[in-house]
Amino acid sequence: MWSSAHDGPLAQCPDCGGPPFAGTVAVGDLLAFSIMAWFTIPKVAKAFWRSRTLWLMVAIVIFRTVFWTLSGRFTQPYLAQMVNLLAPFFVVLFD
């Protein structure tokens, strides 16, 4: 059973088996990204894809996303969310 803090749609259904697996979110994100990429990528110049800065940023985003996703297993989720919300301030601070 979920904690009392959960007020989502499954809170009224004790036989539903808990929250949906994170794979549902991943599939939705993959679908949205695929549709966006289908229309956007052909319009981007070929020279843009050779930029080292682009691939560095891609690596940083993937690294950050993986570790943010895993952080929920090793710490309280609200702490991970606080760090995530502070990211724009860190960008300004380190700029």
Beta strands, then each sheet from edge to edge (+ up, - down):
end
